[in-house]
Amino acid sequence: MKEMILEKRKNGSETVKTGRRIRKTTGLGALYHKELTDHLKSKRFLILLILIGSTGFASLYGAISALPDASGSNYLFLSLYTASGNSIPSFMSFIALLGPIIGLALGFDAINSERAGGTLNRLVAQPIYRDSIIIGKFLAGTAVIAVIIYTMGIAVGAVGLLSTGIKPTGEEVWRILIFLTFTVIYIAFWLALSILFSVFCRHAATSALASISLWIFFAIFMSLIASIIANAAYPMQDEYGIIFNSLHNYTLKLNLNRISPYYLYSEAVSTIMDPMVRSVNIVTVDQLNGAVNGYLSLGQSVLLVWPDLTGLAALMLIAFGCSYVGFMRQEIRSN
Amino acid sequence: MAEENRNVIELSHLTKKYGAKTAVDDLNLTIRKGEVFGLLGPNGAGKTTTILMLLGLTEPTGGSAQIEGMDCAHHPLEVKSMTGYLPDNVGFYADMTGRQNLRFTGRLNGLSGKELEEKIDRLIEQVGLTEAADRRVGTYSKGMRQRLGIADVLMKDPEIIIMDEPTLGIDPEGMRELLDMIRRLSTEDGRTLLISSHQLHQIQQVCDRVGIFVDGRLIACGTLEELEEHIRRDGAYLLELSVQPCDDRLLGMLYQQEGVEDIKKEGNTFLITAKNDIRAQITRFLGENGYTILHLHQRGGDLDEIYRRYFEKAGQHDERNDSGKKKKRIRNSENR
């Protein structure tokens, strides 16, 4: 009997001991820290920074040379980001096209490289929640994206300010910040997508290829496919067709295009960065009747693209959600 | 006394099915505190699956796995905080140094600051990686990586250590060190070890008890002596014998010996199957008849033999399992 009590007491102290050892940590902090360090130290980060930096300054050069054409505008500073000249695209369209590559490069080997390197099963054997791994990777990637985008956006503005002497107004600063935040969300979507591929593709090369092909599809082919479908549904071959179908045709094409995050983003930021844009949908002559020509206030611009923003954020969350669920349900075995 | 014999790992009716295939079939096993247990079996026998269930990384289809009385599927964090796992082909971040890798593991286990650094230093010294600690892991040899793996496991100061195929691809010298380390972990620190392997000889040297695991079923479990005894009881004794001169007359005479059931000739060696231990009797007989014994060895006793015999037995029991195994192998190779 005495022995039993003794044993119980020993067991009791044992559980106290083990209870103490479980810290109130899910490991998220350590994982985030490690991923961030990895990214910032990697050559990949340097290459991305050089890529975005060089395109950013190239576009700034083009924009400055095009400034005289835009000198009538009240929002001259914004045209540093939106104007294109010397056949160099604007900063905005450069980012829309090249931004995804940042997200893809940061995420395409997130999970499968851990799996291939045999570090994943060591990692999941630690007393951490399994979702901390994928959340940590996503957050660290997003942080890196934010660093790159804000740095570049502000640097372009600063160089523009120095070289042209145009002072931004408060509203312009806000518009630029909103533009950059949009950009981070847009690129985070691509990060989430590439993490999704890295969960499901065994090899890093496969997932890189898959996400790059999706990127090219959305950036180039989506608009072609949208017009093919729209033309098939509402043909505009003859005059009759043009009269009756053009509204439907255009609306359908627009809605199909909006499936693409590339289009959503472009539409949203061009509205934010240009107060002259008053509508993102088709506008009839009827609706224009009596309208006063003027700039939209910042609040109204944001309101106009609010659906685009939520759509983009939703796409990002869906992509991340899928990779999260996929990762949580996956077997950990290395082979 | 009660403390010593406490069961730390308890598997009861543990079952795991992948679709129609049963990877682990109604496994019952208890491992006591401070014991070194060897889980032996061929590739694809379900050893890794069992280990993953123990760590709560895979959910069992039926039955339960408990560590220190905690269900592994429901309390994975508690279980993982006291169980160290050294996977087969342990991987590290190649771009980080050994020390950085250990630091990361320590942080995941909630260690920080001075406590963490001291522990890293101590463990690096313990596994003999002091000189290589600040080199990138990418430059490490397989044996060094394995030692770093052990340091990594010890970061959380586990009561139970599970090693999956730790001896794979290690050179003899590294092997000796590894086994030495395993022995010390058990005897000096009093940790419980579960080692899965298909390499018998190494495991034989360090294990207190072994379990033989074929096609998801534990077909034998016990100390080496017990297993040997078990085989003897239901099988015959097998004697290797080679003598000088070796003639046909001898064969006939051997057949007439009491207890001899069958004799096969392999080169210059006779393989004698007998009902009981006939060594003394044979020696006396040969001596009396002017034969010189060159070699006399009773098979069994070493794990290799035990292992082989158990596999033979398992194979005889049902051939269906065998074809299932083949299918799995094919699937495995497709995966790769």
Interface residues (C-beta under 8 A of the other chain):
Chain A: E3 M4 L6 E7 K10 E14 T15 T18 R21 I22 R23 T25 G27 G29 A30 L31 H33 K34 D38 K41 G117 G118 T119 L120 N121 R122 L123 V124 A125 Q126 P127 I128 Y129 E331 I332 R333 S334 N335
Chain B: M1 A2 E3 R6 T48 L52 L55 L57 T58 E68 L77 E78 K80 S81 M82 T83 G84 Y85 P87 D88 N89 V90 G91 F92 Y93 A94 D95 F104 T105 R107 L108 N109 G110 G149 D152 K156 N332 N335 R336
